[in-house]
Amino acid sequence: MPGLTGFVFGFALIVLFCLSLSDRCCARLNALRPLRAAGDALHRLARRRYWLLFALAMAAALFLRLYRWPNLPAGAQCDEVMSGVDAYALALYGTDRFGTSLPAMLWGWGYGQQSAFLAYFSSLFLRFMEPSLVALRLPMLLLALASLVVLWDFARRIAGRGYALIALWFCAVCPWHIMLSRWSIDANTFSLMLLFSCDALAAGLGRRPMLYVSMALFGLTMYTYGIAVYSVPVLLVALAAYLLLRGKVRPLQLLACVGIYLVVAGPLLMTMAVNTFGWETMRLGPITMQFFSESERKQDIIFFANEPFFQRLFGDLTQYLDNTLLQRGFAENFSVRGYHTLFTFTGPMMLLGGLLLWRRRRTGMLRGEACTADGLRVTEGYILLALMASMFFAGLCTVGGHIWRINGSYFPLLLLACYALRFICRRVRIFALPVALMYLVAAVGCGVTLFGERTLGDGNTVTTRYGETNALIAARDLPFEHMYIRVGDDEDEFTAAELRVLYFHGITAAQWRGEEPLPSGKMYVDTYEYWGESDWAFEYDVEENAAYVLRPSDLETFDAEGFTLMRFYDGALAYPTQFMPQDLLMEGGDAS
């Protein structure tokens, strides 16, 4: 939010929390008949119209995620396209784009690998759908929408239905989850699968089959992001020790849980061992545990970083706090400018909610209570705190803890903030009104910003290439025999551009590798040609049936009479008018 408004809202929340801490202040405020009557009316509304409020929260969530989807955010982020290309190969052949059979981890950029979960999940959709922006972003959208219900259920198990409704509304309108839903970035599945796993574990405390389901989900979480390797085991050890000591699970049940987790996560863990010790690539049936000879990811862990340990630790801590409690900075893939991830004024509530939940859970535990007086369940509260602690540990251990790398922290932070908001609303019921109004103002402002032109500019970067993406999509339906694509000089930009071509033009892995011809009968390398930005201008021939995916500056060199020229924000497409189908002549951009 604008700096002053965010500061005022944050200060107001702190004041409301401090007033709620004072028994004397609460008694005096609740003794005022008009305030008490209004607060009781709000409480009755929430209790009697609970499912209506639930439905309204889901409706708000759907609108904020589906309006202008999938075209907003602009372009196609290089990592999401990379997952799409590998997903298409997995759907067709059961291999990645290089022909590796069922890899436990994907090659990615070579120097940096890519997690495999999203690609495998997306491959289920690409069995029945053609590669498109819809097919690219639909799997993540469905997972994110499911996470709203799972978050509600997890919060309900922690502290009841009222807390769950607050958490649902918060998540429905919070910028981080909105952007998570709209992008299809593999790393974001880490936070989603962690949530699913913890909710299943909480359910498993009462229904044993769900305990084993949670272990399978924790195992799958290992395939969502490299950080899972040193955060999920820490979380599981903390949970196992507590549940065993408290008699929530028996030793044989714990052994069964360990077995399920290792079976599911085994190929990923073995892949990590292969790369840690420099072993040769291994195979278990069709599953490949690959050695990545060019990998540099080891340096992303603080213990192997090329700088003094404590200097790096301090840097990671300050960056983590900046992106969480202080809610500073901006990342186009994970936040909305001016509102950050969980709203700029929520930071104090995360800290205060965490301290309050820890204190009340500890008091209840020492008293031998399963549930505290305010409805907090002791064991479920521990699961939340253990999740938060393990994600904080992961944030400290990960070099450069930007939002991308600490995304596993945001669900527990959200729940801790909502616990503080719940405390405020329970102590003085009328306080629910100013709290709701503040977040309503923030949600409306966030929505206006999200759907404004500024977001288009913010989201259009060298990693997303809005214009290039739209030009390639428009060119897909042209009957060209040759295509020239202008790309950045950086090797990663070339890779990203080629991945967009492969995905949006539906080129199979076998065609890309030169093992099969394209539908035109020509080979891939004879059809697509890439020109760096530092290369000379295109030597076009109006008589050649060739499409040109360009930068706008390239249009100046083209004959406007012989070519149909289309501009797409910072990208462009040129195609000889004599070959242009009439029904496509004016589609796909601003033709000139």
C-alpha positions in Angstrom: 0.0 0.0 0.0 1.1 3.6 -0.2 3.7 4.2 2.5 1.6 6.4 4.8 -1.6 4.3 4.5 0.4 1.1 5.2 2.0 2.7 8.2 -1.3 3.9 9.6 -2.9 0.5 9.2 0.0 -1.2 10.7 0.0 1.2 13.7 -3.7 0.7 14.1 -3.4 -3.0 14.2 -0.7 -2.8 16.9 -2.9 -0.5 19.0 -5.9 -2.8 18.7 -3.7 -5.8 19.7 -2.3 -3.9 22.7 -5.8 -2.9 23.8 -6.9 -6.5 23.4 -4.1 -7.6 25.7 -5.4 -5.5 28.6 -8.2 -7.0 30.6 -9.1 -3.6 31.9 -9.4 -2.0 28.5 -11.4 -5.0 27.1 -13.8 -4.9 30.1 -14.4 -1.1 29.7 -14.9 -1.3 25.9 -17.2 -4.3 26.2 -19.2 -2.5 29.0 -20.2 0.2 26.5 -23.6 -0.9 25.4 -23.5 0.4 21.8 -20.1 -1.2 21.1 -21.1 -4.4 22.8 -24.4 -4.6 20.8 -22.6 -3.9 17.5 -19.9 -6.5 18.3 -22.5 -9.1 19.3 -24.4 -8.4 16.0 -21.2 -9.0 14.0 -20.5 -12.2 16.0 -24.1 -13.5 15.3 -23.7 -12.7 11.6 -20.4 -14.6 11.4 -21.9 -17.6 13.3 -25.3 -17.7 11.5 -24.1 -16.9 8.1 -20.9 -18.8 8.3 -21.2 -20.7 5.0 -22.4 -17.6 3.2 -19.2 -15.9 4.3 -17.3 -18.9 3.3 -18.9 -18.8 -0.2 -18.2 -15.1 -0.5 -14.5 -15.7 0.3 -14.3 -18.3 -2.3 -16.1 -16.1 -4.8 -13.6 -13.2 -4.1 -10.7 -15.6 -4.5 -12.1 -16.9 -7.8 -12.5 -13.4 -9.2 -9.0 -12.3 -8.1 -7.5 -15.3 -9.8 -9.7 -15.8 -12.8 -10.3 -12.3 -14.1 -8.1 -11.9 -17.2 -6.6 -15.3 -16.6 -4.4 -16.8 -18.1 -3.2 -13.6 -19.9 -2.4 -11.8 -16.7 0.4 -11.9 -15.7 1.9 -10.9 -19.0 4.1 -13.2 -21.0 5.4 -16.6 -20.0 8.1 -16.9 -17.3 11.0 -18.9 -18.5 10.8 -21.4 -15.6 7.1 -22.1 -16.2 7.7 -22.6 -19.9 10.6 -25.0 -19.1 8.3 -27.1 -16.9 5.7 -27.0 -19.7 8.2 -28.3 -22.3 9.3 -31.1 -20.0 5.7 -31.9 -19.1 4.8 -32.2 -22.8 7.7 -34.6 -23.3 6.6 -36.6 -20.3 3.1 -36.8 -21.6 4.2 -38.1 -25.0 7.2 -40.2 -24.2 7.7 -40.6 -20.4 11.0 -38.7 -20.7 12.2 -35.1 -20.3 13.0 -33.0 -23.3 16.5 -34.6 -23.5 15.1 -38.1 -23.6 15.9 -39.0 -20.0 13.4 -41.6 -18.7 11.3 -40.5 -15.7 13.9 -38.2 -14.1 13.6 -37.6 -10.4 14.9 -34.1 -11.0 15.0 -32.2 -14.2 18.0 -30.8 -16.0 16.6 -27.3 -16.0 19.3 -24.8 -16.9 22.2 -27.2 -16.6 24.0 -25.1 -13.9 20.8 -25.1 -11.9 18.3 -27.9 -11.9 14.5 -27.8 -11.8 12.1 -29.7 -9.6 10.0 -32.3 -11.3 6.7 -32.3 -9.4 4.9 -29.6 -11.5 6.1 -31.1 -14.8 4.7 -34.5 -13.9 1.5 -33.0 -12.7 1.1 -30.9 -15.8 1.8 -33.9 -18.0 -1.5 -35.3 -16.9 -3.2 -32.3 -18.5 -1.1 -32.3 -21.6 -2.2 -35.8 -22.4 -5.5 -34.3 -23.3 -4.7 -30.7 -24.1 -2.5 -29.0 -26.7 0.3 -26.8 -25.4 -1.1 -23.4 -24.8 -1.1 -20.7 -22.1 -4.2 -22.2 -20.6 -2.7 -25.7 -20.4 0.5 -24.2 -19.0 -1.2 -22.4 -16.1 -4.2 -24.5 -15.4 -2.4 -27.1 -13.2 -1.0 -24.5 -10.8 -4.4 -22.7 -10.7 -6.2 -25.9 -9.7 -3.6 -26.7 -7.0 -3.8 -23.1 -5.6 -7.6 -23.1 -5.5 -7.5 -26.5 -3.7 -5.0 -25.0 -1.2 -7.7 -22.4 -0.1 -9.9 -25.2 1.1 -7.0 -27.1 2.6 -5.8 -24.0 4.4 -9.3 -23.5 5.8 -9.3 -27.1 7.0 -5.9 -26.9 8.6 -6.8 -23.7 10.4 -10.0 -25.3 11.6 -8.1 -28.1 13.1 -5.7 -25.7 14.8 -8.2 -23.3 16.4 -11.7 -23.8 15.2 -14.1 -22.6 12.5 -13.8 -18.8 13.3 -10.1 -18.9 12.9 -10.4 -20.9 9.7 -12.8 -18.3 8.2 -10.4 -15.5 9.0 -7.5 -17.5 7.4 -9.6 -18.2 4.3 -10.6 -14.6 3.8 -7.0 -13.4 4.3 -5.6 -16.0 1.8 -8.4 -15.2 -0.7 -7.3 -11.6 -1.1 -3.5 -11.7 -0.2 -1.2 -10.7 -3.1 1.2 -13.6 -2.6 -1.4 -16.3 -3.1 -3.0 -14.5 -6.0 0.3 -14.3 -7.9 1.1 -17.9 -6.9 -2.2 -18.9 -8.5 -1.6 -17.0 -11.7 2.0 -18.0 -12.5 2.9 -21.6 -13.0 6.3 -21.7 -11.3 7.6 -25.1 -10.1 9.0 -23.7 -6.8 5.6 -22.5 -5.7 4.4 -26.1 -5.4 6.7 -26.4 -2.4 4.5 -24.2 -0.2 1.3 -25.9 -1.5 2.5 -29.5 -0.9 3.8 -28.5 2.6 0.3 -27.2 3.4 -1.4 -30.4 2.1 1.1 -32.6 4.0 0.6 -30.8 7.3 -3.2 -30.8 7.0 -3.1 -34.5 6.3 -0.9 -35.0 9.3 -3.3 -33.0 11.5 -6.1 -35.1 10.2 -4.1 -38.3 10.9 -4.0 -37.6 14.6 -7.6 -38.7 14.7 -7.8 -40.9 11.6 -4.7 -43.1 11.3 -5.0 -43.7 7.5 -4.5 -40.0 7.0 -1.2 -40.2 8.9 0.2 -42.5 6.3 -1.3 -40.3 3.5 0.6 -37.4 5.0 3.9 -39.2 4.8 3.3 -39.9 1.1 2.5 -36.2 0.6 5.7 -35.2 2.5 7.6 -37.6 0.2 6.1 -35.9 -2.9 7.0 -32.5 -1.4 10.7 -33.5 -1.9 10.1 -33.2 -5.6 8.8 -29.6 -5.5 11.9 -27.6 -4.7 15.5 -28.3 -3.9 15.2 -26.5 -0.6 12.9 -29.4 0.5 16.0 -31.6 0.9 17.2 -29.7 4.0 13.9 -28.4 5.3 11.4 -31.2 5.1 13.6 -33.8 7.0 14.1 -31.2 9.8 10.4 -30.7 10.0 9.7 -34.4 10.1 12.3 -35.1 12.8 10.8 -32.3 15.0 7.2 -33.7 14.4 8.2 -37.3 14.9 10.0 -36.6 18.2 7.1 -34.6 19.6 4.4 -37.0 18.5 6.3 -40.0 19.8 7.1 -38.4 23.2 3.5 -37.3 23.6 2.1 -40.7 22.8 0.3 -39.5 19.6 2.0 -42.2 17.6 3.4 -45.6 18.5 6.9 -46.8 17.5 5.6 -49.2 14.9 3.4 -46.5 13.4 6.4 -44.2 13.3 8.5 -46.9 11.5 5.7 -47.3 9.0 5.6 -43.6 8.4 9.4 -43.5 7.9 9.1 -46.4 5.4 6.4 -44.7 3.4 8.3 -41.4 3.2 11.5 -43.1 2.1 9.8 -45.2 -0.6 8.1 -42.1 -2.1 11.1 -39.7 -1.6 13.8 -42.3 -2.3 14.6 -41.5 -6.0 15.0 -37.8 -5.1 17.1 -38.5 -2.1 19.3 -40.9 -4.2 19.6 -38.2 -6.9 20.9 -35.8 -4.2 23.4 -38.5 -3.0 24.5 -39.1 -6.6 25.3 -35.4 -7.1 26.8 -34.9 -3.6 29.3 -37.7 -4.0 29.8 -37.5 -7.7 28.5 -41.0 -8.5 27.4 -42.1 -12.0 23.8 -41.7 -13.1 21.6 -44.5 -11.6 18.4 -46.1 -12.7 15.7 -47.9 -10.8 13.5 -49.5 -13.5 12.3 -46.6 -15.7 13.2 -44.0 -13.0 16.5 -42.0 -13.6 18.6 -40.6 -10.8 20.8 -38.3 -12.8 24.2 -36.9 -12.2 24.3 -33.2 -13.3 27.8 -32.5 -14.3 27.3 -28.7 -14.7 25.3 -28.1 -11.5 26.2 -25.2 -9.3 23.3 -25.4 -6.9 25.5 -26.6 -4.0 26.7 -23.0 -3.6 23.2 -21.9 -2.8 23.5 -23.6 0.6 25.1 -21.4 3.2 27.5 -24.2 4.3 29.1 -24.3 0.8 28.8 -20.6 -0.1 32.0 -18.8 -1.3 31.9 -16.2 1.4 32.4 -16.0 5.2 29.8 -18.1 7.0 28.6 -15.5 9.6 28.6 -12.7 7.0 26.4 -14.8 4.7 24.2 -15.8 7.7 23.6 -12.2 8.6 22.8 -11.4 5.0 20.3 -14.2 4.8 18.7 -13.2 8.1 18.2 -9.6 7.0 16.9 -10.5 3.6 14.5 -13.0 5.2 13.2 -10.4 7.6 12.8 -7.9 4.8 10.6 -10.2 2.8 8.5 -11.4 5.8 8.1 -9.3 8.9 9.1 -6.0 7.3 7.2 -6.7 4.0 9.7 -4.7 1.9 10.8 -5.1 -1.6 9.1 -6.4 -4.7 9.2 -9.5 -6.9 6.9 -9.5 -9.9 6.3 -13.3 -9.7 5.2 -13.3 -6.1 3.9 -9.9 -5.0 1.9 -6.9 -6.2 3.7 -3.6 -6.2 2.8 -1.6 -3.1 1.2 -4.5 -1.3 4.1 -7.0 -1.2 3.2 -10.6 -0.3 0.9 -10.5 2.8 0.1 -6.8 2.7 2.7 -4.3 3.9 1.0 -3.6 7.3 0.6 -7.3 8.4 4.2 -7.8 9.5 3.6 -7.0 13.2 0.7 -9.4 13.3 3.0 -12.2 12.2 5.4 -11.7 15.0 2.7 -11.0 17.7 0.6 -13.9 16.5 3.5 -16.3 16.6 4.4 -15.2 20.2 0.8 -15.4 21.3 0.2 -18.9 19.8 3.5 -20.2 21.2 2.7 -18.9 24.7 -0.8 -20.2 24.8 0.1 -23.6 23.3 2.9 -24.0 25.8 0.6 -23.1 28.7 -2.0 -25.6 27.5 0.7 -28.3 27.1 2.1 -27.7 30.6 -1.5 -28.0 32.0 -2.0 -31.3 30.2 -4.7 -29.8 28.0 -5.6 -31.1 24.5 -7.3 -27.8 23.8 -6.8 -24.4 25.5 -9.6 -22.2 26.8 -9.6 -20.1 23.6 -9.9 -23.2 21.3 -6.3 -23.7 20.3 -5.5 -27.4 19.9 -2.1 -28.0 21.4 -0.8 -30.7 19.0 -2.0 -29.0 15.9 -0.5 -25.7 17.1 2.8 -27.5 17.5 2.6 -28.6 13.8 2.2 -25.0 12.8 5.1 -23.8 14.9 7.3 -26.6 13.7 6.5 -25.8 10.1 7.3 -22.1 10.7 10.6 -23.0 12.5 11.7 -25.4 9.7 11.0 -22.8 7.1 12.9 -20.1 9.0 15.8 -22.5 9.2 15.6 -23.1 5.5 15.6 -19.4 4.9 18.8 -18.9 6.9 20.5 -21.8 5.1 19.6 -20.7 1.6 21.9 -18.1 0.0 20.0 -15.1 -1.2 16.7 -15.6 0.6 14.5 -13.7 -1.8 10.7 -14.5 -2.0 11.2 -17.2 -4.5 13.4 -19.2 -2.1 11.5 -18.6 1.1 8.0 -19.3 -0.4 7.5 -22.1 2.1 7.3 -19.6 4.9 4.2 -17.7 3.7 1.4 -20.1 4.7 2.6 -20.4 8.3 3.2 -16.7 8.5 -0.3 -16.1 7.2 -1.7 -18.4 9.8 0.2 -16.7 12.6 -0.9 -13.3 11.5 -4.5 -14.6 11.4 -4.2 -15.9 14.9 -3.3 -12.4 16.1 -6.3 -11.0 14.2 -8.5 -13.7 15.7 -7.3 -12.7 19.2 -8.2 -9.1 18.5 -11.7 -9.9 17.3 -12.5 -12.3 20.1 -11.4 -10.0 22.9 -13.4 -7.0 21.7 -15.9 -8.1 19.1 -16.4 -4.7 17.6 -12.7 -4.6 16.7 -13.6 -7.0 13.9 -15.1 -4.1 12.1 -12.0 -1.9 11.7 -9.8 -5.0 11.1 -12.2 -6.1 8.2 -12.3 -2.5 6.8 -8.6 -2.2 6.7 -8.1 -5.4 4.8 -11.1 -4.6 2.6 -9.4 -1.3 1.6 -6.1 -3.2 1.0 -7.8 -5.9 -1.0 -9.6 -3.4 -3.3 -6.4 -1.4 -3.8 -4.5 -4.6 -4.5 -7.0 -5.7 -7.1 -7.0 -2.3 -8.8 -3.2 -2.4 -9.0 -3.2 -6.0 -10.1 -5.4 -5.3 -13.1 -3.9 -2.0 -14.0 -1.3 -1.2 -16.7 1.5 -0.9 -14.1 1.3 -4.7 -13.4 1.8 -5.4 -17.1 5.0 -3.3 -17.1 6.2 -4.8 -13.8 5.6 -8.4 -15.1 7.3 -7.8 -18.4 10.9 -8.7 -17.8 13.7 -10.5 -19.6 12.4 -13.7 -17.9 8.8 -13.3 -19.1 9.1 -11.5 -22.5 5.4 -10.5 -22.9 5.8 -9.3 -26.5 7.9 -12.2 -27.6 5.4 -14.7 -26.1 2.4 -13.1 -27.8 4.2 -12.8 -31.1 5.1 -16.5 -31.0 1.5 -17.4 -30.1 0.3 -15.3 -33.0 2.8 -16.8 -35.4 1.8 -20.4 -34.5 -1.2 -20.2 -36.9 0.7 -18.8 -39.8 1.6 -21.1 -42.7 5.3 -20.2 -42.6 8.1 -22.4 -43.9 10.8 -20.6 -42.0 11.0 -18.5 -38.8 13.6 -16.1 -37.6 13.5 -15.2 -33.9 15.3 -12.2 -32.3 16.7 -13.3 -28.9 18.9 -11.8 -26.2 22.7 -12.3 -26.4 22.8 -14.0 -23.0 22.7 -17.8 -23.2 19.8 -18.1 -20.8 17.8 -15.7 -22.9 18.4 -17.9 -26.0 17.3 -21.0 -24.0 14.2 -19.2 -22.7 13.2 -18.1 -26.3 13.7 -21.5 -27.6 11.7 -23.0 -24.9 8.8 -20.7 -25.7 9.1 -21.8 -29.4 9.0 -25.4 -28.4 6.1 -25.1 -26.1 3.8 -22.7 -27.9 4.4 -24.2 -31.3 3.8 -27.7 -29.9 7.2 -29.1 -31.0 7.8 -32.5 -29.5 11.1 -33.5 -27.8 11.8 -35.9 -30.6 11.4 -33.2 -33.2 13.6 -30.8 -31.3 16.3 -33.4 -31.0 16.2 -34.0 -34.7 14.8 -37.6 -34.5 11.5 -36.7 -36.2 10.5 -34.1 -38.8 8.0 -31.3 -38.1 4.4 -31.7 -39.6 5.7 -29.7 -42.6 8.2 -32.4 -43.3 11.2 -30.2 -42.6 13.5 -30.6 -39.6 13.4 -28.3 -36.6 16.9 -26.8 -37.2 16.0 -26.1 -40.8 12.8 -24.2 -39.8 13.7 -22.1 -36.8 16.7 -19.7 -36.7 17.7 -17.5 -33.8 19.4 -14.1 -34.1 21.1 -12.4 -31.2 20.3 -8.8 -30.4 23.9 -7.8 -31.3 23.6 -9.4 -34.7 23.0 -7.3 -37.7 19.5 -6.5 -39.0 17.4 -9.2 -40.6 18.1 -9.8 -44.2 14.5 -10.3 -45.2 13.1 -11.4 -48.5 9.5 -10.5 -49.2 9.2 -13.5 -51.5 10.3 -16.0 -48.8 7.5 -17.6 -46.8 9.1 -16.7 -43.5 7.8 -15.3 -40.2 10.0 -12.9 -38.1 9.6 -12.6 -34.3 11.2 -9.3 -33.5 12.0 -6.5 -31.2 9.9 -3.4 -32.1 13.0 -1.5 -33.2 13.4 -4.2 -36.0 10.2 -3.1 -37.6 11.8 0.0 -39.0 13.9 -2.1 -41.4 10.8 -3.9 -42.9 8.8 -2.8 -45.9 5.4 -1.9 -44.6 3.8 -2.5 -48.0 5.2 -6.0 -48.4 4.8 -7.2 -44.8 2.0 -7.4 -42.3 3.6 -5.8 -39.2 2.2 -6.5 -35.8 3.4 -5.0 -32.5 2.9 -6.8 -29.1 4.0 -4.4 -26.4 7.8 -4.9 -26.5 7.7 -7.6 -29.2 6.7 -7.7 -32.8 5.8 -10.0 -35.7 6.4 -9.5 -39.4 5.0 -11.8 -42.1 4.8 -11.3 -45.9 1.3 -10.1 -46.7 1.0 -12.2 -49.8 1.2 -15.4 -47.6 -1.1 -14.1 -44.8 -4.4 -15.9 -44.5 -7.2 -13.3 -44.7 -8.9 -14.5 -41.5 -5.6 -13.9 -39.6 -4.7 -10.6 -41.3 -5.7 -8.4 -38.4 -5.5 -10.8 -35.5 -2.9 -11.1 -32.7 -1.7 -7.5 -32.3 -1.8 -4.0 -33.6 -1.2 -4.4 -37.3 0.3 -1.6 -39.3 
